[in-house]
Amino acid sequence: MPRTMSVSDSVLIRAAPSAVYERLSDPTAMGRWSPENLGARVIGGRRDAHVGMVFEGRNKRGPFRWTTRCTVTAADPGLRFAFRVHAIGVRRPLLSGPIALWEYRLEAVDGRTRVTETWTDHRRAWPDPLANAFDRFATRGHTFAEFQRVNIRTTLERLKAALEHEDAGATGCDEDGPGPG
């Protein structure tokens, strides 16, 4: 069975694209929303998001823990943030090779921001049967595309809740504030 190489989903958030970008472009904060990520450590002195920025992400799935090395490929404030995952390991990312691309596109829509999160499988050299077998083992029965579709939905819902809750607190609105979520 051929693999699905990319999946995405979107959510509308009551926040400006610049505010959403500020949060999404900080890899050290991703653990607040992602069901697998525990945060990250930026490599080098510069902390603001920029193309070429390298960070190591700490991740978990059930009892398994691993670290990835990632490089930012797009850092367009208020528009787009993306990074490629290119190394993996248990404590340190020692095994190099193309793994995945994560992308967040932001679009202003009637006073809100549409956030589209996309995961693209970069394991193109893996034969489909091998990748499917590995994926089903690593995700307890799913392909990575199926698994990431659920992770993306969870991440977007958590991001929306966090940003809209902060916005409500800052403006004095409660959860029943103006407009649909």
N, C-alpha and C positions, 0 to 999 in steps of 0.2 A: 504494500500500500504506500503510495507516495506521501511524503510528509507535507504538512502545512507548515510553511516556512515563516509565516508572519501572522500575528493576531493583534487586534487593537480594540479599544473601547473608549467611549467618551462620557463625560459628565459636565453639567453646567454648574458653576460655582458662583455664588454671590460675592465676588471679589474682583478687583481690577487685575488685568493680565500681569501688570508689574508686581503686584503682591503675590500672585500665584507663582510667577517665575522666581521671585526671591526665595521662596520656600523650596520649590522643586530643584533649583540649581545648587542647593547645598547638600552634597552627598552625605554629610555627617548627620543630617536630619532625616534621611529616608526611612530609617528604622521606626520612626513614629507612625508611618502609614503602611509600609510594606509588610505582608504576612511572613516573609522570609528574611528580610534584611534586618540586621541588628545595628546598623550604622556604618560609618566609614572613617578612615584616616586619610587626610589629604597629604600627599607626598610633595615636599618642597615648601618654600616659604610663602608663596602667594596663595591666599585663601579664597579670593573671589573667583567665581566660575569663569573660565576662559578656555578656548580651544587649546588642547594640549595638556590641560590639567590632568594629573594622574592621581588616582586614589585607590585605596584598597578597601573593599567592602567585606564586612563580616556577615555571614549568612547562616541560617539554620533551616532544617526541614526535619521535623520529628527529632530523633536522637542525633542526626547528622549535623556537623558543623563544617564550614569551609570558608576560605578567603578567596576573593577574586581581585585581580588587578584590572583597573578600568582607565580609559583615557577619554576625556571629553572631546567630542567631535563637532558639537554645535553649542554655542552659548550666545544666543540672540535675545537680549532682555525683552521680556514681554511677548516673545514669539515662539521660541524653540530652545529646548535643552536636550542634548543627546550625548550618549557615551557608548563606547564599545567595550565589551568584556573580552580580554585577550590572554588571561592567565588565571589558573586556578590551583588551589592546594589546600591541605588541611589547615595548617597554621600559617603558612606563607604560600603565596601563589607561585609555585615553581614550574608547573606544567604550562608552557606557552602554546598558544594557537588560537585561531578564530573561534569564538564561542557564541556571542550574541551582540545585538545592538538594541539599546533601550532609547526610546525617543518620546519626548513630551512636546506636543504642539499646542499653542495657546491662541485662541481667537476670541476677540471681543464680540459679544452677542447681547444686545439690549441691556447694557449695564451689568452683565455677568461675563464670565469667561468660560468658553468651552475648552476643556482640557482633554486632549486625545493622547492616550498612552499606547505605544506600540512596542512589541517585542518582536525581533527578527532573529531567527536562528541562523548563525553564521557557520555552523558545522557542515558546510557544503561538501567537504571531502568524505564525510561519513556515508557509507551506503545506507539507503533507507531502512532495510531490514535490521542492520546493526543499530542504527539510531533509534528505531522504534523499540527494539528489545531493551536497550539501555534506558530509554525514557520510561518505559513501563516498570522497570526495576526501580529507578530513582524516584519515581512519583507514585509508587504503589498502584500501578495499573493504568496509568494515563500516558498519552503522548505529552511532550513538553508543550505543544500548542494548546491542548485541552487544559493542561495544568496552569499555564500562564494566563489563559483567558480568565480563570477564576481569580488568580492572584491580581491581575490588572483591575478587575471589578472591585476587589477588596481594597486595593490601594487607593483607587479613585474615590470610593465611598468614604474612606477614612480621611483622605485629604480634604474632601468637601466638608465633612463634619467639623474638622479642626479649623479650617479657614472661616467657615460661616459662624462657628461658635465664637472665635476670636473677634470677628467683625461685629457680631451681636453684642458682645461684651464691650467693645470699644464705642459703639454707637448708642448703647443703652437699649437695644432691641432685644426681645426674647426670641425663643425658637419659633414663635408664631408671628415673627416680623413680616415685613412687606414682601410680596412676591413669592412664587413657587420656588422650591429648592431644586 
